[in-house]
């Protein structure tokens, strides 16, 4: 049986991925700045906001679908899988990105929930039928 991911390990991966995502979003801003002739991008620019959301979402969705792990998750030796243990589907990965926002919005309550959940699941884990597991040591 595989061990489910602890809250601290999950938050470690979130921290690592946050640092990496900031770098990715800074890099994704370069084309927007070039299109804006090097001028600052207005805060009300909805196209830019959608662009950053799409880039951020793809940062998670593509690795989740390909290997079940972002770079932060690899560092903390955790993997995203379906409740059955199979790899996540594209739909589950996209739904997880959207629903993770719901888990963050009420001051992270959806994540804190995992501290009290018997299966250590967050809200978005439950809603998408996924779980984070600790990778077994290779011998």
CORRACOR-V156308 format. One record per backbone hydrogen bond with DSSP energy under -1.0 kcal/mol. NH is the residue of the N-H (numbers start at 1). CO is the residue of the C=O. Records with the same first field share a line. If there is no record, write none. Layout:
# CORRACOR-V156308
NH: CO / CO
This chain:
# CORRACOR-V156308
5: 132
10: 6
11: 7
12: 8
13: 9
14: 10
15: 11
16: 12
17: 13
18: 14
19: 15
20: 16
21: 17
22: 18
23: 19
24: 20
25: 21
26: 22
27: 23
28: 24
30: 27
33: 29
34: 30
35: 31
36: 32
37: 34
38: 33
39: 36
45: 42
46: 44
49: 45
50: 46
51: 47
52: 48
53: 49
54: 50
55: 51
56: 52
57: 53
58: 54
59: 55
61: 57
62: 58
64: 60
65: 61
66: 62
67: 63
68: 63
69: 63
74: 70
75: 71
76: 72
77: 74
78: 73
79: 133
80: 68
81: 131
82: 86
83: 129
85: 82
93: 89
94: 90
95: 91
96: 92
97: 93
98: 94
99: 95
100: 96
103: 99
104: 100
105: 101
107: 105
108: 104
109: 106
110: 103
111: 108
112: 108
113: 109
114: 111
115: 112
116: 113
117: 113
120: 117
123: 110
126: 122
127: 123
128: 124
130: 125
131: 81
133: 79
134: 3
135: 77
